[in-house]
Amino acid sequence: MNKRLFSIVISVIFAFAVVVSCNKEKPVPSESNEVTTTKDGNQYTIDTLNSQVEWKGYKIFKSENTSHFGTIKFESGDVTVKDGKLESGKFVADMTSLTSVDLKDDAEQMGKLNGHLKSGDFFEVEKFPTASYEITKVTSSAEGDYNTNLDGNLTIKGITKPVQFKANISVKNGEVSIATEPKDINREEFGVKFQAPAENGILKNEVTLQINVKALEKK
């Protein structure tokens, strides 16, 4: 093979390699409990004692609607602030802490409900002990009390879906406060498909979530 032909072959191979490389799909990040923020700015760590998820589920009977509501604690979380504004963040919820609040005065019934919600019928906590929400985009809005849109990825039972929350956000004195507007999500989209016998009432697919976070600046 002469030098000119050899040079052409090498150029073709190189060009092909570049095309293949450019056309590869971007790798999907592996699900991890490690909390990372990917944008420049000041780092804030979630105050797990003063942060939580509030949830509400609904059951429909022939004559009335009933609901259960409660909380889920956070295991960890970080947010990034740049130029005084929220930039990104990730929150990891401890699903083993899921509990009802409406039954707090009835320990027996609360224990039964909590156990059922943590079982394979619902959130399968033994297999999926955490859930998470990772903020991917923050957009200001001039309307209402919840004047910021948070775009992000919600992961429950190992299933990740894009979910947008409207939020009220405050950044001052080394502290970030995030309070989202109550948001209905479809539990079946996250593999929570249990339905009780009809005579026990119909469980609605919508579950209302509200995230309340307090984060403190890292020193």
N, C-alpha and C positions, 0 to 999 in steps of 0.2 A: 504494500500500500504506500503510495507516494505521500509526501508531506502535505500537499494541498488537500488530497482526499481525506487523509487522517484528520486534518484540522476541521474539515466540514463535518465529519462524523462526530467528533467531540462536541462541536457547536450544537448539532442537532440533539445529542444526548442531554447536554446541559439545558437547552431550551425546554425539552420534554420534562425534565426533572422539575424545573421552575413552574411549569404549567400544572403538573400534578400536585406540587406542594401548595400552590395558590388555590387549588380547587378542593383541597381537603376540608371537610367540615370541621368547624371549631370544636374542640373537645368539650364535653359536658363536665362541669366541675363535679367532683365526687361529693356526696353529702357528708358533711363532717360537723361535729359539735364545736370544732375550733372556731372561735370568733375572730374574723379578720375584717378590716376595712381597707378598701383598695384605693382611696383617693387621698390626695394631700390635704393636710389640715391638722387641727388640734384634736387629740384623741380624748374621748370621754368614756368612762366605764359605767355600765348600768348599776344602779343601786337596787340590788335584788330584794331588799327588805321593803322598799317603797315603790315597787313596780309589779304589775300583774296584768293578766288577761282576764277580762270579764266575759262570761258566756251566758247564753240563754237559749234553751231549747223548748219546743212547743209540742203539745199533744192535743188533738182535736177529738172531742166526743160529739155525740149527736146533739146534745143540748148545751154544751159549753166548751170553751177553750181553756186549757190549763198550761202552765209552764213551769220549768225548773230553771234556776239560775245559780251561778256560782263563779268560782275563780280558778285560775291556774297561775302558779308562780313561775318566775323566770329563773333559769339555771345560770345564765350568763348573757352578756351582750356588750357591744361597743357601738359608739356612733362617732362620726367625724364631723367637725365643724370648721368651716373655712370662711373668713371674712364675716364672722358673726352669724353665719347661716348654716343650717343643717345640710350636710353634703352626702352622707351615706350612713349605713349602719346595718347591723344584724342582731337579732334577738333570738335566744334559744330558750324555749319553754320546757319546764320540767313536768311532763305529762303525769308523772306519778303523784304530783301534788294536786291534781284535779279534784275538786270537791264542790258539793252543792252548798249554797248558803241558805236557800229558802227552807231547808229541812234541818237547820242547825239546832232547833229545839226538840228534834225527834231523832236521837242518835241511832236507833235501830233502823229507821227508814232511810236515814242519810247513808248509813253504812251499806245498805242494800243497793241504793242507787249508785253510790260511788263505785262499788264493786262491779256493778253491771256496766257502767260507762267505761271502766278500765279493762273490761273483758274483751274477748274476741268478737263479741257482738257489735262492739263500738270501736274504741280506740286502740285496743290490743296493746296496752301499755307495756306489758312484759317484753314484747318484741320491738315495740317502737316507743322507747321511754322519753323521747324528746320530739318536739315540733319546732319549727323555726319560721321567721319572717326576715327576709333580707331586702333592704331598700336598694333599688337600682336607679331611681330617678326622683328628684324632688322639684316640684313646680309650684311657685307661688300663685295664689288666686286671691282676688279682691273681694270675694263674696262670702258673707256669713262668718260665724264664729270659727268654723273649721276652714281656715283660709290657705291651706297648703295641701296639695295632692301628693301622696306618696305612692309611687309605683314600685312594685316589688314582687318577690317570689315567696309564696306561702307553701310550706312543706308540712304535710300531716300524713302519718303512716307511710312515709317514704315516697309519697306522691307530691310532686311540685307543680303548682299552677300559678299563673300571674294573677295578682289581686291588687287593686288600687284602694287605698284608704284616703278619706279626707281627714285632715288632722289640724289641731291647734298646737302650734309649736312656739316655745319660748326659749331663748338662749340669752342668759344673763348671769353675771356674778359666778362664773365657773360651773353653771348648772344648765342642763338641757331638760326641758319637760316636753313630752309628747303625749297628747291625748287624742285618740282617733274618734271619729264619729262612729256610732254603732253601725256595723256592716253585716249584712246577711250573706252567708256563703252556703253553697249546696254541699251538704256533707257527703252525698253519694259520689261526687267528683273526687273525693279523697278516700274512697273505699269504705265509707261508713254507711252500710246499706241495710242495717237491721230494721225490720218492721214487726211490731207486736201483732198478735191476733186482733182482728177487727173489733171484737167485743171489748178489748182493753183500750180502744182509742187509736187513732191514726197518728203516727209520728210525722211531723212535717220535715221535709228535706232541708229546710232553711234553718241554720243555726246562726244566731247573732253574736258577733265578736266585737269587743272593744279593747284596744290596747292602751294601757297607761304606763308610761315609762318616765323614770327620773334617772338621769345620768350625770356623773360628776367628772370634772376635768382631771385627767391624769397629771400628777405632779412630777 
